[in-house]
Amino acid sequence: LNLNVMRAKETWQEDLQTEREYLATKEEFSKTKFVYLELATKSEFVKEILAGTEVDADTIDKAEENLAESKSSCKKIKNKCKAMKDEINQILVQTLQKQSELEANAAELEALKNGQRDEENQSLEEKEKLEAKITEKQSVLAQQEDDMRELGQKKQELEIRVRNLEQEAESLAADVKHSPVDIHNSRIASWYNSANSLLNSLSGVKQVSMQENAILIEFEVQAFHRSDKKLYSMTVVLNPSATLAYELRLEPPDIDASDLENAYLIECPDGNLAKLFQEVKNRLACRLALESELDTLRNKFSIEIAEEGSLLVVCVSPLASRNLARSPAKALPKWQCEISIEADYPRPHILPELVQVRSGAFASPGMKRERAIMEVVNRTGHRTVAAMVADASARLGL
């Protein structure tokens, strides 16, 4: 019985294993069938899509060429895009630079605006100063008007005295002819006539005082076309007993007025004091202007003025160095030039003239270089002594 049971059990286990294998095979077959149906369906779908189309070799070649061209075009487009990106980056950098420049310009403009405001404030201050100067000039003018009124009163007194003297001279002339007293009285009458004409033409005079044989005039002179001023006194003396009837004295003696003295006192029998006073005043105004111009050159040059009547000679040479100045031996200047001008300089019609040039101790052969420099400087037509000195010093070597 046990043997039968055991055999039956073994037979049952084999059948069970066969059942398992069968089920597994069936399941695999179902999967295979499903895959087969799926692949068949896909095959039919692809066949239906490709039905009626044939692809030959030429089409494939053209497709490959088109593909190559497309790739090339795409590459070119990529390169262009890259170039455009670089250009955009460069433009961006330039834009940033321009922006920084604009900001700098804006800052500079703001600084200029601030400077303009400062200049406007300064101009307002200068305007106020100018108005103060105008007020001061007006007060000075009022004072001068008062002085002129006082001088008018003195003039009337002098005219009365002159009339009395004229009447006395006429009476004496009727009694005495060609006597020494007659000659003396004639000179006295001429003297008072000249003094009277002088009083009629006075302008800018501070004070006038009359003596028996002299007239003293204190006056102020302003430099020609400049603001510099200086006080002078001019004394005209009558010497009845001397050969020369008149004598001119000027304090301080800044000019040589001997030519004016000869022209208006000695050679003129009546002694025109009014014209003499105007000529002296004009010449002093010109000399003040010349001295003011030469003062701007004295920090670099040694300047001396020689006066010969109505002609002035300005001698200019560079200042000696400190080492040469300490040397006991007097060294010759590096160069020296002489400029001739008339006493009426710097009036518009008067021009300076370079008349002599010397180059130290050794001149060029035949003075050719010096003469050439003189011709070039004079041909330039400088209107001022300062401009002529600057030109000559640049050519000679300062």
Disulfide bonds with the S-S distance in Angstrom:
none
